[in-house]
Amino acid sequence: MKIALVTPYWSPVRGGITTYVQELAKELRRIHAINVPVIAREGRAEANVTVLGGTATQFVRRASLQLERLRPDAVHAHGHWYALEAGLRYRRRHPETRVVFTLHTPFPPLGARRFGLRLLLSKANFVTGVSADLLGITMRTIGIRTRTRVTPPGVSVQPVNPLSIEEFLKAVGLENRSPLIGYVGRLVWERKVQGVTQLIRAMKTVRMSFPSAVLVVAGDGPYLRSLREFANAEVPGGVVFVGDVQDPVACFYGAVDLYAHISFQEGMPLAVLEAMASGKPVVASNIGGIPEVVRNGQNGFLVSGSTPELAARIVEVLSSPDLMLRLGKNAMAEVAARFTWTSTVGRFLPLYGLASRRRIAITVDLERDPYATETSFRGAKEGMPKLLELFEKHGVRATVFTTSDVCDRLPEVVEEIVRRQHPLGCHGESHDVEYISKQTYQWQFESLRRATETLKRHTGLRPRGFRAPNFSANGDTIRVLEALGYEYDSSVLPGRRVKAKRMLELLDFRMAPRDPYRPSRDDPAIPGISNLWELPVAENPFAPGGPIGLGYLNAYGVEKTIEAIALSSSDPCVFLIHPWELVNPPPGPIPEWMRAACTSNPSKLDTLLTRLGQEHDLTTIDAELAMVR
């Protein structure tokens, strides 16, 4: 397979985009033996890298012609509109080509031009963002309508040579100075430089407690001169500018005692990840994607733009060797577990149309049987015991979202689920109301409160998670769940869109991310700042807008389901089971799909669970939640 990367920058131009594209290309070639030509606008040409220069418009034409010569199977554009436009122009002549676009920083205010950008972005097969925050901002301000996912950067950390650190400190005249507070970043963007200015101001207070403390700023750019003048006036001798450090991982992070990243504009700064991977305690701005990796008080500290708060945190950390050690140790573990280039590439493979090993979380929606002529719970009575036996056989720990009417009608079934230690979530009161998104906030609050109390009364456990009937959550649902103390929601099925009478839109999850994120309080399909986590159900690549689940397995077989899982763009792949899919279809008029999707024979699920244990990695909703919280 051939995947062309189209980027604004290549080395020696330094910055997050350059590093991201370089590491992505390296990993695709090294691990997956993929042919990866690179087309850049700025930088230095080398083997497999073509630098085309020119204005943005000229680059579009030149890059699309170069793509025509390369004939890639997929085009992955980065950062700037012109990189995406080149890929889309190539796809017009080769419509089978997948085009992926990755956001690295927010777009500036665009005015009326945002409509053109919306149209452009919506033409990509996938739009990804280096952080959920960046993706959410773009979705809200631009209004894109295409599939999305979060693709954070990774970190490559090699063993550090103490001699390299010693030589670096001597070269910059800091060998006998301590403690050292580090910052890495290009001094190019005003909002980022404003953060460095605040950091310099804070050093005045820090030096009252640590008179020999020095802020070491690594970076170059048009703001360097003004920052140096400000530092000399504000805190003489307290700030050293060391210019652009070619490989800060090799010498810079090991030389500093604490890393401080203060900024008012960020996507997902690689410098923060690199410092954490180097085992350094981090104090960083509570902005952009930083809170998605820095857990306040656990592996670092998050601060506002307030100079007194920033200074106090730096002093607090520097004053406690035990705290520094704990934060650094936790930071290193966090990055090693979640932010590697191997995992980053793994998120892109299905977007390129390549199969890969997935983490699978099995979930069950326990509810009354649909389309029965009278109220029926055959799925709960007959199907759920079969599921529990299969789960026991294969060592599966499933999350079961149950409606409260099942608890009232069949308490022994729910008690058995809990006895077998499967986590229990809430699925509302019943399926009598098809779309709770059509109801008011107050209706949803009272209904979910009653359902929550019923589950707790029958099991003694308060549910942590919720899944709306028919995936029908809206902004009111998110606010209700927050008010009731829920920790996560799993109501979003990316790609799903439902209209009433083909006109009134009941829900639109087409553009929802495929990975865990904090949803907006206005729209659960958009990343935001709610206290909940959203764990989306996996969209079926062979049935867009539908889930990967037992119904699909029964209808299309084990091999097709395994292929759907391997090509899923969700991480984890949340698999959906209805117990009524494990009983024969009810008599009377039913949708045609139910005749193929429902069977009392569990052999296909038995085989699938065996294959999943061999070819993929079984996980749980709770385990995934623990990773991101």
N, C-alpha and C positions, 0 to 999 in steps of 0.2 A: 504494500500500500504506500501511496505517496501523499504526504500532508504538507502543504505549503503554509509557512508562517509569514504573514505580512505585518510589518511593524514600522513605526515611525523611526525607531532608533536601534542601532547596533553599536557595539564597542568601536572606538573608545568613548562614545557618549555614555556617561554613567547615569544611573537612575534605576528606579524600580521596574520600568518596562523592559529595559535592556536586560537586566538580570533575569527577570521572569521568562522572557523569550529564550534567552541563552540556555537556562536550566531546563526549560521545557523541551527544547530541541535535543539537548544532550541526553535527557532521560528517555525520550521516544526512540532515539537511535540506539542507546545502550541496552535498555531492557527489552524493547519490543522490535528491534531491528527494522524500524520504519525509515523509509527515505524521506528526509525532512529538509527540503530547500528553504532558504530564508530570503525574503525580499524586504529591504529596508530603504527608507528615504534618506536617512543620515547615518554615517558611520564609515567603517573601512571594509572594503570588499575582501573576501577570503574564500576558501573552499566552501562551496554550497551556500555562499552568501552573496547576493547581488545587491549593490547599493545604486539607487537610481537618481537620487537628488531631485531638483526641480521644485516648482511650486506645488501646492496641494493638488491642483487640477492636473498639472503635468504628470505628477506621480500616479494619479489614477489611471491615466492613459498608458503610461509606461509599464506600470505594475500589471495591468490587465493583459497587455501584450506579452509580458514575461510569463504570466500564468498560462497563457495560450501555448507558449513554447514548452512549459514544464508539464502541462496536462495533469495536475494533481487530482486525487480522488476527493480531497477535502481541503478547504481554505480556512485558516484560522487567523483572523485579523485582530489587531490589538490597538486599543487606546484612542485612536483618532478616526474621525469619520471617513477620511480619504482611504484608509486601509480597508475599511469595510466596503466602500463603494467599489474598490478595485475587485474584491472578491465577488460582489454581486454582479458586476459587469461580466466577469468570466462565467458566472453561473447561467447567465442568459443564453449563452451558446452551449452550455453543458448542464442542463437542468437537473441531472442526477447528482451533481456535486453538493455536498453539505458545506454550508458557510456558518462558521461560529465567530462571534465577536466578543472579546473580553474587555470589560470596563476596568480601568486602573485608577482613575481619578474622576471626580464629578465634572460634568460639563459646566462651563461658565454660564451666567444668565444669557438666554438666547432670544428672548422676546418672541416675535412671530416666527423666527427661524426654527423654533422647537417643533413646529408641525412638520417641517421637512425632515428633521432629524428623527421624529417619531416614525414617519413613513420608512425611512432608511433602516432604522434599527429593527422595525417589525418585519422586515424582509429576511432577516437572518433566520437560520433554522434554530439557533440558540443564541441568547445573549447571556453572558456570565459576568459576575462581578467578583473582584478579589475580596470583597466583604459583603455580608448581608446588608449592612447599613448603606453602602454605596449602591447596591442593587435596588434597595427600597427607595432611596432618594431619586434615582433615575426613573423608576417606575412611576413615582408620584409626579415628578416634574415634567417628564417627557411623555408619559402615558403609552409606553410600548405595549404591543400586543403580540408577543411571541413567547416561546418556551424559555425558561430561565433556570439557572442554578448558580450556587455559590462555589467559586473555585479559588480558595485562598492560596497564597504562595507557599512554597516549602522553604526549607533551610538546609544548606549543605555545610556542615561543620566538620573540619578536619582537626586532628590532634594539634594543639598549639605548642610550638617550640618556645620554651622560656627565653632562649637567646634572641628570638625575633622580637619578643616584647621588650627585652632589655635594650636591644639596638634601637627600637622605635623610641623609647623614652629618652635615650641619649640624643637621638637625632633631633628631637623637638625640645630638648632642654628641660625635661621633667623627671629625670631619674631620681631626684631627691625630694620630690614634692608629693604630698598626700594630705587628705584623700583626694582622689581625682573623680570628677563627675563628667561623664561623656555624653556627647550628642553627635549623631551622624545624619547628614542630609544636605542635599543641594540647596544653596542659598539663592533660589531662583524665584519662588512663588511668595507673594506678599503675605498671604495668610499663614504660611508656614514660618516665614521669617518673623512674624509678629510673636509666634510662640518662643522662638529663640530669644527675642527681646525680653519677654517675661522671665525666661530662665536666667538671663543676665541680671535682671533686677533682683531676682530671688537670691543670687549669690551674695549680694550685700548683706542679707540677713544670715545666710548660711555661715559666712565667714566670722560672724560674731561668736558662733559656737565652735567653729573650726577655722581658726585664722589662716591656716596654710592651705585651705581647700582651693582647688582650681577647677574651673569649668574648661573642658577640652572640646573644642568644636572642630569636627572633621567635615569639610565641605567647601565648595567654591561656588562662585556665582556673582551676579551683578550687585547683590546686597552685601557682599563681604566687606567692602570698604566702610560703608555706613555703620555696620554692626561693630567693626573694630573700633571706630571712633566713639561709638556709644559705650562700649565696654571700657575703654580707657578712661572715659569721663565718669562712668557709674561705679566701677569697681576696679581701680587701678591694680594691675598685677594679678587679678583674680580670674582672668579669662585668657586662654591661649588658643589661637586659631592655627591649626596645623595643615590647612588646605585639604585637597582631595587625597584621601587615603585609598589606594588602589584595591587593597584587600583588607578591609577592617577586621574580618574574622580572624585573620592570621596574626594580627598584632594589636589592634586597637581595643577590642572588647576585653581582652585579657589584661590590658594595662590599666583600665579604669576600675574603680571600686563600686561605682553605681552608674547605671545608665538612666538618663532623663530625656524623655522625648515629649517636648511641649510644642503643640501645633494647634492651629485652628482650622486646618484642612487636611484630611487624610482619607485614604482608601484603606489599605492594610499595609502599614509601613514595614518593609523588610528589615529595617534596622532594629525595630523592636523585637522581631522574631529572632534575629541573629544574636542580639544581646541576651535574650532569654536562653537560647540554645547554648550560649557560652557560660551559662550559670550565673549571670549577673542579676542582682536585684534591680527592678525597674520601677521608676516613677514616670507615669505617662498621662497625657491628656485623655479625658473621658470623651472621646470624639471619634467619629468614623468607625472603622473596624477594630480599633484598639480594644474596646471592651469585650470583643469576641474572643480575645486571647488572654488579656490581662484580667484575672479574677481578683477583684479588690480585696486586699488583705490576705490572699492565699498565695499568689505567685507574683505579686507586685502591688502597686498602689495606683489608683486612678485619681486624678485631680482636675479641678476646674482651671480656669485661666487666672485665678486669684494668686497674686504673688505671695501673700502671707501663708496661704494654704500650701502652696508649692514648697516654699522654704521650710515650713514646719515638717512636711513629710520627708524631705531630704535629710533634715537634721535627725528626725526620729530613726530613720533607717541607719544612717551613719553612726548613730550612738549605740546601736545594739548589734554586736557581732553575731549573736544567735539569730536575730531577725534577718540579718543579711544572708546568713547561711541557709535559713529555712526558705526564704523567698527565692533565692538562687536555685536551690535544689528543686523546688516545686516548678519553677519556670522551665528548667531544663527538661523535666519529666513531661510537662504539658506539650512542649514543642516536639519532643521526640515521639509522643503518642499521636499528635494530630496534624503536625505541619511538616511533612516531608515532601520532597519533590515526587517520590514514588506515588504517594497518595494523591497529589495534585494531578499527575498524569492519569491516574486511575479514574478521576472524575471526568476527564475529557474523552477517554476512549469510547464510551457509548455515544458521545456527541458526534464523534467521527464515524460512527457506525460499526465500531469494533466491540466484540464481546469481551467481558472481563469477569473476574471472580468478585462476587458481591457478598455483603453482609445481609442476612435475611432475618427480619423480625416477623414472626407469625402472630397475626391478630385475628380475633373472632368477634363477630357482631352477633350477639345472642338476642333474638327478638322473635316475635310471632311470625308464623308462616305467611308469606305474601300470596295474594290471589286465591286464598282458600274461600270456599263458599260461606264458611262461618269461622269464627275465631278459632284458630288452631295453633298448637304449639308442638307439632310433631318433631320439628327440628330440634327443639330443646329436649324433648322426651327421648327421642330415638337417635338423633344425630349427634348430640353433645356427648353422650356416653361413649360412642365410637371414637370421637375425636380425642377424648381424654385417654382412652386406651392407646391410641396411636401416638399421642404425645408422650405417654409413659414409655412406650416401646423405643422411641427414637430420642429420648432425652430432650424433648422440646419443652420450653417454658413459654407458653403463649400468653398474651395479654387479651383478656376477655372483656369486651364492652357489652354490658347487659342493660336492657331496658328494665325499669322497675316493675312493670307488669309481669315479667317473668319471675322476679323475686316473689311477688305476691302469689302467683299461681303455682309456681314450682320451686319453692324455697330449697328443697332437698338437692336440686340440680346445682343451684348457686353455691350452696354449702359444700358440695362435693368439689366444685372448682377451686374454692378457697382451701379446702382440706389438702388438695393436691398441689397447693402453693403456686397456682397461676394468678398473677396480679389481676385485679378486677378494676375495670373502668366503667364509667357511666355512659349509657347510650340514650339517655332521656327517659321519659315516662313510658312511651310506647311509639309505635309507628302510625298511630291514628292520625296524627298531624304530619303530613308528608314532608313539608318544608317549614322548619321552624324559623327560617330566615324571613318568612312572610309575616311573622308575629312581632308584636311590640317588645320593647325591652322589658317592660313589667311582666308581660305574659311569660317571656322566656325565663326571667328571674324566678318567678313563682313555680313554674313547671320544673326547672332544674333543681330548685331548692327541695321540692317534694321528692324528686327522683333520688337526689343525694341522700336525703334522710331515710328513704326506704332501703337503699343499699346498706347504709350504716346500721339500720335497725336489724336487718337480717343477717349480716355478716360480722358486725362489730368493727368493721373497717370503713374508713372514709376514703372514697375513690380519689385518686390523684389526677386521673386523666379522663378526658371526655371525647366522644365521637358523635357528631350530630347524625340523626337519621337522614339518609340520602345525601350525606356530606353537605348539609344545608346550613352551615354556619355563616354568620355575617358579623359585622362590627359589634352589634349588640351582644351577640353570643360571646365574643371575646371579653367584653366588659363584664358581662354576667359571671363568666367563669372566674375572672379576677376577683370580683366581689365575693364569690363563694369559696375562695381559697384554693382553687384548682391550680395545679402546677404545669399541666400541658394539655394541648388539644391535638386531636388527630382527625380533624374533619375535612381537611383540604385534600382534594384529589386533583393534582395539577393536570391541566388539559381539559378539565370538565367544564362544560357550559350548558346551562339549562334555561330555556325560555318557555314562558307560558303562552300557549296559543300562538307560538312562533313570533311573538312580538315583545311582551314584557319579560325582561331578563330577570330571572330568579337568582342566578349566581353565575359568576364568570371566574373560573380558576385557571384559565388557559395559561396565564403568565406566571403562576405561582412557582417559587423555587422548589427544586426537588430535594432539598436537604433541610435538616432542622434549622429553624430560625425563630426569632421573636416576631410575632405578627403585629401589624398595626391594629390599633383600637377602632379604626374605621373600616378596614378591609382585611380579613385574615389571609388573603392571597398576597399581600404586600408586606415585606419586612418593615418593622416599626419598633416601638419602644414599650410594648406591653410587658407585664411581668411573666407572662406565659411563654412556653416554648411550643412551637408548632412542629409536629412530626408528620409530614405528609404521607399519604398512602401512595404507593408506587403506581405511576401511569403505565399502562400496557403499550409498548411500542408497536404492537400489531393491532391494537384496538384503541386508537387515540381517544382520550377522555374517559376510558374505562380502566378498572383496576386489574392487577394481576392477582388472580385468586382461584379458589376451588371451582367456581363455575366455569372459568376458562379452561382449567385443567380437565374437568369432566368432558367438556365439549371438544377440545382440540388435542388432548393427550399430553403425556409426560414430556416428550421431546420438544414440542412447540412451547410448552410452559418453561422448560429449562432455558430454551433459547430466549424467550421473552425476559426472563430474569437476568440472564447474562448481558442482554442489550439494554437493560433498564438504566435510565439516567438518574435514578434515585439512590441515595446513600444515607441510611440503609434502605434496602428494598423492603418496604412494608407490605407483606402479603396478606390478603383478605380472605377470610373463610366465613360463610354463613352456615350454621348447622343444618338449615333446611335444604342446603345443597347436597347433604348426605342422606337424604331420604328421597324416595321416588316422588315424581311430580304429583300434585293433587289432581283429583278428577275435575272435570268441568272445563270451561274455557280458560286457557292460560296463554301467555305470550309464547311464541314458538321457541324462543331462546331457552325457556325453562325446561323444555323437553330434553334438550341436550345437556343443560347445565346441572341438572339434578339427578342423582342416582343413589340408591342405598348401598351400592358396592364401593367400599373404601379402598380397593386395590390400587387405583391410580394415585391416591394421596399417600398411601403406604410406600409405593415406589418412589414418588417424588421426594418424600422426606428422607428416604435412604440416599437418593442422589444429592440432595441439598447438603447432607452431612459429609458427603465425599467430595463434592465439587465446589461448594461454597462454604461460608462461615455463618452458622446460626448465632443470632444475638437476640436481645430482648429490647423492648421499648425502654425499660428501666436502665439497662446498661448504656443505651445510646444517650439517654437523658443525662446520665452521670458524666459522660464524656464531654458534653457541651456546657454543662452548668458551671 
